């Protein structure tokens, strides 16, 4: 386990981990393709931008925690699904599409 280099870093990382736990409790384990993850991440970045433009530092900090947590979730998805090449990404996307077709 990598140790944080400061108490501030420890607090930030703890906040991100807690946000990941909240996301998993709310949405369950999410398996999206990278394009969907980027869409979700961009939406969160937009919310952070809106908060800072409105001068709301508290909302900005919360949104930035969500940005970091979504990025972590996307990376977890890649690791969980062993996406390590374009070929495995293509197979994963095809498998996702097959799963969606079966639910319709």
LUMBA-418745 format. One record per residue: x, y, z of N, C-alpha, C, O, CB in turn; residue number from 1; residue in one letter. Coordinates in steps of 0.05 Angstrom, whole numbers. Last residue first. Glycine has a CB too. Layout:
N
+--------+--------+--------+--------+--------+--------+--------+--------+--------+--------+--------+--------+--------+--------+--------+-----+---+
:   n.c1 :   n.c2 :   n.c3 :  ca.c1 :  ca.c2 :  ca.c3 :   c.c1 :   c.c2 :   c.c3 :   o.c1 :   o.c2 :   o.c3 :  cb.c1 :  cb.c2 :  cb.c3 :   k : r :
+--------+--------+--------+--------+--------+--------+--------+--------+--------+--------+--------+--------+--------+--------+--------+-----+---+
:      X :      Y :      Z :      X :      Y :      Z :      X :      Y :      Z :      X :      Y :      Z :      X :      Y :      Z : NUM : a :
...
+--------+--------+--------+--------+--------+--------+--------+--------+--------+--------+--------+--------+--------+--------+--------+-----+---+
***
This chain:
104
+--------+--------+--------+--------+--------+--------+--------+--------+--------+--------+--------+--------+--------+--------+--------+-----+---+
:   n.c1 :   n.c2 :   n.c3 :  ca.c1 :  ca.c2 :  ca.c3 :   c.c1 :   c.c2 :   c.c3 :   o.c1 :   o.c2 :   o.c3 :  cb.c1 :  cb.c2 :  cb.c3 :   k : r :
+--------+--------+--------+--------+--------+--------+--------+--------+--------+--------+--------+--------+--------+--------+--------+-----+---+
:   -665 :   -114 :   -487 :   -686 :    -99 :   -501 :   -710 :   -115 :   -507 :   -730 :   -105 :   -518 :   -676 :    -87 :   -526 : 104 : x :
:   -625 :   -145 :   -468 :   -643 :   -132 :   -448 :   -666 :   -118 :   -461 :   -685 :   -110 :   -447 :   -627 :   -113 :   -431 : 103 : x :
:   -595 :   -161 :   -511 :   -610 :   -182 :   -497 :   -630 :   -170 :   -477 :   -649 :   -183 :   -470 :   -591 :   -200 :   -482 : 102 : x :
:   -569 :   -114 :   -523 :   -589 :   -125 :   -542 :   -606 :   -145 :   -528 :   -630 :   -147 :   -533 :   -575 :   -137 :   -566 : 101 : x :
:   -533 :   -110 :   -481 :   -554 :    -90 :   -484 :   -576 :   -100 :   -502 :   -600 :    -96 :   -496 :   -543 :    -64 :   -495 : 100 : x :
:   -499 :   -153 :   -492 :   -514 :   -152 :   -467 :   -537 :   -133 :   -468 :   -559 :   -138 :   -457 :   -496 :   -145 :   -444 :  99 : x :
:   -477 :   -137 :   -540 :   -493 :   -161 :   -539 :   -510 :   -162 :   -514 :   -534 :   -170 :   -515 :   -475 :   -186 :   -540 :  98 : x :
:   -448 :    -92 :   -521 :   -470 :    -89 :   -540 :   -488 :   -113 :   -541 :   -513 :   -111 :   -541 :   -459 :    -84 :   -569 :  97 : x :
:   -410 :   -117 :   -489 :   -429 :    -98 :   -477 :   -453 :    -95 :   -495 :   -476 :    -95 :   -486 :   -416 :    -71 :   -472 :  96 : x :
:   -382 :   -146 :   -528 :   -396 :   -160 :   -507 :   -417 :   -143 :   -493 :   -439 :   -152 :   -487 :   -376 :   -171 :   -486 :  95 : x :
:   -360 :   -103 :   -557 :   -379 :   -121 :   -570 :   -395 :   -137 :   -549 :   -419 :   -141 :   -553 :   -364 :   -140 :   -588 :  94 : x :
:   -327 :    -82 :   -517 :   -349 :    -65 :   -528 :   -369 :    -83 :   -542 :   -393 :    -78 :   -539 :   -338 :    -44 :   -547 :  93 : x :
:   -291 :   -125 :   -511 :   -307 :   -116 :   -488 :   -331 :   -100 :   -498 :   -354 :   -103 :   -488 :   -290 :   -100 :   -469 :  92 : x :
:   -267 :   -126 :   -562 :   -283 :   -149 :   -552 :   -301 :   -141 :   -530 :   -325 :   -149 :   -529 :   -264 :   -172 :   -543 :  91 : x :
:   -242 :    -76 :   -560 :   -262 :    -81 :   -581 :   -279 :   -105 :   -572 :   -304 :   -103 :   -575 :   -248 :    -87 :   -608 :  90 : x :
:   -207 :    -84 :   -517 :   -227 :    -63 :   -516 :   -249 :    -69 :   -536 :   -273 :    -66 :   -529 :   -214 :    -36 :   -521 :  89 : x :
:   -174 :   -124 :   -538 :   -191 :   -131 :   -516 :   -212 :   -110 :   -511 :   -234 :   -116 :   -502 :   -174 :   -134 :   -490 :  88 : x :
:   -151 :    -94 :   -580 :   -166 :   -118 :   -586 :   -184 :   -125 :   -563 :   -208 :   -132 :   -567 :   -147 :   -141 :   -592 :  87 : x :
:   -124 :    -54 :   -553 :   -146 :    -46 :   -571 :   -164 :    -70 :   -577 :   -188 :    -68 :   -578 :   -136 :    -34 :   -598 :  86 : x :
:   -112 :    -77 :   -486 :   -104 :    -72 :   -514 :   -128 :    -63 :   -530 :   -151 :    -65 :   -520 :    -91 :    -97 :   -526 :  85 : x :
:   -132 :    -88 :   -437 :   -104 :    -81 :   -439 :    -94 :    -77 :   -467 :    -70 :    -74 :   -471 :    -87 :   -102 :   -425 :  84 : x :
:   -179 :    -99 :   -394 :   -177 :    -85 :   -420 :   -148 :    -75 :   -421 :   -141 :    -55 :   -408 :   -198 :    -62 :   -423 :  83 : x :
:   -201 :   -130 :   -352 :   -176 :   -137 :   -365 :   -173 :   -125 :   -393 :   -166 :   -139 :   -412 :   -173 :   -167 :   -366 :  82 : x :
:   -242 :   -114 :   -322 :   -249 :   -127 :   -347 :   -225 :   -133 :   -364 :   -227 :   -141 :   -387 :   -268 :   -110 :   -363 :  81 : x :
:   -217 :    -89 :   -280 :   -235 :   -111 :   -274 :   -241 :   -127 :   -299 :   -244 :   -151 :   -298 :   -261 :   -100 :   -262 :  80 : x :
:   -189 :    -47 :   -307 :   -175 :    -69 :   -293 :   -192 :    -93 :   -289 :   -183 :   -116 :   -293 :   -164 :    -59 :   -267 :  79 : x :
:   -233 :    -17 :   -325 :   -213 :    -27 :   -344 :   -198 :    -50 :   -332 :   -194 :    -71 :   -345 :   -193 :     -4 :   -352 :  78 : x :
:   -258 :     -5 :   -276 :   -272 :    -20 :   -297 :   -252 :    -33 :   -317 :   -255 :    -56 :   -324 :   -292 :     -2 :   -312 :  77 : x :
:   -219 :     27 :   -252 :   -227 :      1 :   -240 :   -240 :    -17 :   -260 :   -235 :    -41 :   -262 :   -245 :      6 :   -215 :  76 : x :
:   -222 :     71 :   -286 :   -197 :     55 :   -285 :   -202 :     27 :   -273 :   -191 :      7 :   -281 :   -175 :     70 :   -270 :  75 : x :
:   -273 :     89 :   -273 :   -267 :     81 :   -300 :   -242 :     64 :   -301 :   -241 :     44 :   -316 :   -263 :    107 :   -318 :  74 : x :
:   -266 :    100 :   -219 :   -285 :     80 :   -226 :   -279 :     70 :   -255 :   -281 :     46 :   -261 :   -314 :     90 :   -224 :  73 : x :
:   -230 :    143 :   -223 :   -221 :    118 :   -210 :   -240 :     95 :   -218 :   -230 :     74 :   -224 :   -221 :    121 :   -179 :  72 : x :
:   -264 :    181 :   -247 :   -239 :    172 :   -261 :   -229 :    146 :   -249 :   -220 :    128 :   -264 :   -217 :    194 :   -259 :  71 : x :
:   -301 :    186 :   -205 :   -309 :    174 :   -231 :   -285 :    165 :   -247 :   -286 :    144 :   -260 :   -326 :    195 :   -247 :  70 : x :
:   -268 :    209 :   -166 :   -280 :    183 :   -161 :   -289 :    170 :   -187 :   -287 :    146 :   -190 :   -303 :    186 :   -141 :  69 : x :
:   -255 :    259 :   -190 :   -234 :    240 :   -184 :   -245 :    212 :   -180 :   -233 :    192 :   -189 :   -219 :    249 :   -158 :  68 : x :
:   -307 :    281 :   -193 :   -291 :    278 :   -217 :   -270 :    257 :   -212 :   -266 :    238 :   -228 :   -278 :    305 :   -225 :  67 : x :
:   -321 :    282 :   -138 :   -336 :    264 :   -156 :   -321 :    260 :   -182 :   -321 :    238 :   -193 :   -364 :    276 :   -162 :  66 : x :
:   -286 :    321 :   -122 :   -284 :    294 :   -110 :   -298 :    274 :   -127 :   -289 :    252 :   -131 :   -296 :    294 :    -81 :  65 : x :
:   -306 :    363 :   -151 :   -280 :    353 :   -157 :   -274 :    326 :   -145 :   -261 :    309 :   -157 :   -258 :    373 :   -148 :  64 : x :
:   -355 :    369 :   -124 :   -355 :    361 :   -152 :   -328 :    350 :   -160 :   -326 :    331 :   -175 :   -364 :    384 :   -170 :  63 : x :
:   -337 :    388 :    -74 :   -352 :    363 :    -76 :   -352 :    352 :   -104 :   -349 :    328 :   -108 :   -381 :    368 :    -67 :  62 : x :
:   -312 :    436 :    -90 :   -296 :    414 :    -77 :   -310 :    388 :    -78 :   -298 :    367 :    -84 :   -290 :    422 :    -48 :  61 : x :
:   -357 :    463 :   -110 :   -334 :    458 :   -127 :   -317 :    435 :   -115 :   -310 :    416 :   -130 :   -316 :    483 :   -130 :  60 : x :
:   -389 :    470 :    -65 :   -398 :    452 :    -86 :   -375 :    444 :   -105 :   -373 :    422 :   -114 :   -420 :    466 :   -103 :  59 : x :
:   -353 :    505 :    -38 :   -361 :    480 :    -25 :   -371 :    461 :    -47 :   -363 :    437 :    -47 :   -383 :    485 :     -5 :  58 : x :
:   -348 :    549 :    -72 :   -325 :    533 :    -67 :   -332 :    506 :    -55 :   -320 :    485 :    -60 :   -306 :    547 :    -48 :  57 : x :
:   -381 :    581 :   -116 :   -389 :    562 :    -94 :   -366 :    542 :    -90 :   -366 :    521 :   -102 :   -415 :    547 :   -101 :  56 : x :
:   -380 :    615 :   -159 :   -366 :    623 :   -135 :   -372 :    605 :   -111 :   -369 :    614 :    -88 :   -373 :    651 :   -128 :  55 : x :
:   -398 :    600 :   -207 :   -417 :    612 :   -190 :   -406 :    620 :   -163 :   -420 :    631 :   -146 :   -441 :    592 :   -185 :  54 : x :
:   -352 :    575 :   -226 :   -361 :    600 :   -239 :   -382 :    615 :   -223 :   -384 :    639 :   -224 :   -373 :    593 :   -267 :  53 : x :
:   -352 :    531 :   -193 :   -332 :    551 :   -189 :   -339 :    577 :   -203 :   -333 :    599 :   -193 :   -304 :    541 :   -200 :  52 : x :
:   -398 :    503 :   -213 :   -396 :    511 :   -185 :   -375 :    533 :   -181 :   -380 :    553 :   -166 :   -389 :    487 :   -168 :  51 : x :
:   -384 :    495 :   -267 :   -408 :    511 :   -260 :   -406 :    521 :   -231 :   -411 :    545 :   -226 :   -434 :    495 :   -264 :  50 : x :
:   -341 :    460 :   -261 :   -337 :    486 :   -273 :   -360 :    505 :   -266 :   -356 :    528 :   -261 :   -335 :    483 :   -304 :  49 : x :
:   -367 :    416 :   -238 :   -347 :    429 :   -223 :   -342 :    457 :   -234 :   -339 :    477 :   -219 :   -320 :    413 :   -223 :  48 : x :
:   -400 :    402 :   -281 :   -413 :    410 :   -256 :   -393 :    425 :   -238 :   -400 :    444 :   -224 :   -424 :    386 :   -241 :  47 : x :
:   -361 :    388 :   -319 :   -379 :    410 :   -324 :   -392 :    420 :   -299 :   -395 :    445 :   -295 :   -400 :    402 :   -344 :  46 : x :
:   -341 :    342 :   -294 :   -324 :    365 :   -297 :   -340 :    390 :   -302 :   -334 :    412 :   -292 :   -303 :    361 :   -320 :  45 : x :
:   -386 :    309 :   -300 :   -378 :    317 :   -273 :   -359 :    341 :   -274 :   -361 :    359 :   -257 :   -363 :    293 :   -259 :  44 : x :
:   -386 :    305 :   -356 :   -410 :    316 :   -342 :   -402 :    326 :   -314 :   -410 :    347 :   -306 :   -433 :    296 :   -341 :  43 : x :
:   -338 :    278 :   -363 :   -341 :    305 :   -373 :   -365 :    319 :   -360 :   -364 :    343 :   -355 :   -345 :    304 :   -404 :  42 : x :
:   -351 :    228 :   -339 :   -330 :    245 :   -328 :   -333 :    274 :   -337 :   -330 :    292 :   -321 :   -303 :    234 :   -336 :  41 : x :
:   -390 :    210 :   -375 :   -397 :    214 :   -346 :   -377 :    233 :   -334 :   -384 :    251 :   -319 :   -397 :    186 :   -331 :  40 : x :
:   -359 :    207 :   -422 :   -383 :    224 :   -421 :   -391 :    230 :   -392 :   -397 :    253 :   -385 :   -407 :    209 :   -435 :  39 : x :
:   -321 :    170 :   -407 :   -313 :    197 :   -413 :   -336 :    216 :   -413 :   -333 :    239 :   -405 :   -299 :    198 :   -440 :  38 : x :
:   -354 :    124 :   -402 :   -340 :    135 :   -379 :   -331 :    164 :   -383 :   -334 :    181 :   -366 :   -315 :    118 :   -372 :  37 : x :
:   -370 :    119 :   -455 :   -390 :    125 :   -435 :   -376 :    136 :   -410 :   -386 :    156 :   -398 :   -406 :    100 :   -427 :  36 : x :
:   -320 :    105 :   -477 :   -334 :    129 :   -487 :   -356 :    138 :   -467 :   -359 :    162 :   -462 :   -347 :    123 :   -514 :  35 : x :
:   -305 :     57 :   -452 :   -290 :     82 :   -446 :   -305 :    107 :   -456 :   -302 :    129 :   -444 :   -263 :     81 :   -459 :  34 : x :
:   -365 :     24 :   -430 :   -343 :     26 :   -448 :   -329 :     54 :   -442 :   -341 :     71 :   -430 :   -352 :     24 :   -478 :  33 : x :
:   -378 :      3 :   -362 :   -384 :     19 :   -386 :   -360 :     17 :   -404 :   -338 :     11 :   -396 :   -391 :     48 :   -379 :  32 : x :
:   -400 :    -23 :   -308 :   -383 :    -32 :   -329 :   -392 :    -18 :   -355 :   -411 :    -26 :   -368 :   -383 :    -63 :   -333 :  31 : x :
:   -405 :    -12 :   -239 :   -412 :     -3 :   -266 :   -391 :    -13 :   -286 :   -367 :    -10 :   -281 :   -413 :     28 :   -266 :  30 : x :
:   -436 :    -38 :   -182 :   -411 :    -38 :   -199 :   -419 :    -31 :   -227 :   -437 :    -43 :   -239 :   -398 :    -67 :   -197 :  29 : x :
:   -485 :     10 :   -158 :   -474 :    -17 :   -162 :   -448 :    -15 :   -178 :   -440 :      7 :   -187 :   -494 :    -36 :   -175 :  28 : x :
:   -504 :     61 :   -147 :   -506 :     51 :   -175 :   -498 :     22 :   -178 :   -503 :     10 :   -199 :   -489 :     68 :   -193 :  27 : x :
:   -498 :     68 :    -91 :   -520 :     80 :   -106 :   -525 :     66 :   -132 :   -548 :     60 :   -139 :   -515 :    110 :   -111 :  26 : x :
:   -452 :     41 :    -76 :   -477 :     36 :    -61 :   -501 :     46 :    -77 :   -522 :     33 :    -77 :   -476 :     49 :    -34 :  25 : x :
:   -416 :     65 :   -112 :   -422 :     36 :   -114 :   -447 :     29 :   -100 :   -463 :     13 :   -109 :   -398 :     19 :   -103 :  24 : x :
:   -416 :    118 :    -91 :   -425 :    112 :   -119 :   -432 :     83 :   -122 :   -453 :     77 :   -134 :   -403 :    120 :   -138 :  23 : x :
:   -396 :    109 :    -40 :   -423 :    120 :    -43 :   -433 :    114 :    -71 :   -457 :    107 :    -74 :   -423 :    150 :    -38 :  22 : x :
:   -344 :     91 :    -53 :   -362 :     74 :    -38 :   -391 :     83 :    -41 :   -409 :     67 :    -44 :   -354 :     73 :     -8 :  21 : x :
:   -325 :    138 :    -77 :   -328 :    113 :    -93 :   -347 :     94 :    -79 :   -363 :     81 :    -92 :   -300 :    100 :    -97 :  20 : x :
:   -325 :    172 :    -32 :   -343 :    178 :    -55 :   -347 :    153 :    -73 :   -369 :    148 :    -82 :   -332 :    202 :    -72 :  19 : x :
:   -284 :    147 :     -3 :   -312 :    148 :      8 :   -332 :    154 :    -14 :   -354 :    143 :    -14 :   -314 :    169 :     30 :  18 : x :
:   -242 :    157 :    -38 :   -249 :    130 :    -32 :   -278 :    129 :    -21 :   -294 :    112 :    -29 :   -230 :    117 :    -11 :  17 : x :
:   -240 :    213 :    -34 :   -245 :    200 :    -60 :   -255 :    171 :    -56 :   -273 :    162 :    -69 :   -220 :    201 :    -77 :  16 : x :
:   -228 :    220 :     21 :   -253 :    231 :      9 :   -260 :    218 :    -17 :   -284 :    212 :    -22 :   -250 :    261 :      6 :  15 : x :
:   -178 :    197 :     21 :   -199 :    185 :     37 :   -226 :    194 :     27 :   -245 :    179 :     25 :   -196 :    192 :     67 :  14 : x :
:   -150 :    234 :    -10 :   -153 :    206 :    -20 :   -175 :    191 :     -4 :   -190 :    175 :    -16 :   -127 :    191 :    -17 :  13 : x :
:   -153 :    279 :     24 :   -164 :    280 :     -3 :   -169 :    252 :    -13 :   -191 :    246 :    -23 :   -144 :    294 :    -22 :  12 : x :
:   -126 :    260 :     70 :   -154 :    269 :     72 :   -167 :    269 :     44 :   -190 :    261 :     42 :   -156 :    297 :     85 :  11 : x :
:    -75 :    251 :     49 :    -90 :    229 :     61 :   -120 :    236 :     62 :   -137 :    219 :     56 :    -79 :    223 :     89 :  10 : x :
:    -60 :    303 :     34 :    -64 :    282 :     13 :    -80 :    258 :     24 :    -97 :    248 :     10 :    -36 :    273 :      3 :   9 : x :
:    -58 :    325 :     86 :    -76 :    336 :     66 :    -82 :    315 :     44 :   -105 :    310 :     37 :    -65 :    362 :     54 :   8 : x :
:    -17 :    296 :    108 :    -43 :    293 :    120 :    -64 :    303 :    100 :    -86 :    292 :     98 :    -46 :    308 :    147 :   7 : x :
:     26 :    268 :     57 :     18 :    288 :     76 :    -10 :    282 :     87 :    -24 :    266 :     76 :     19 :    317 :     63 :   6 : x :
:     34 :    225 :     25 :     58 :    240 :     33 :     51 :    263 :     52 :     70 :    275 :     63 :     71 :    252 :      8 :   5 : x :
:      4 :    160 :     36 :      2 :    189 :     29 :     26 :    204 :     39 :     38 :    196 :     60 :    -24 :    201 :     40 :   4 : x :
:     34 :     99 :     17 :     26 :    117 :     39 :     25 :    146 :     28 :     42 :    154 :     13 :     46 :    115 :     62 :   3 : x :
:     11 :     43 :    -18 :     26 :     68 :    -19 :     16 :     87 :      3 :     -9 :     90 :      6 :     23 :     81 :    -47 :   2 : x :
:     17 :    -24 :      0 :      0 :      0 :      0 :     18 :     25 :      0 :     36 :     27 :     16 :    -19 :      0 :     24 :   1 : x :
+--------+--------+--------+--------+--------+--------+--------+--------+--------+--------+--------+--------+--------+--------+--------+-----+---+
***
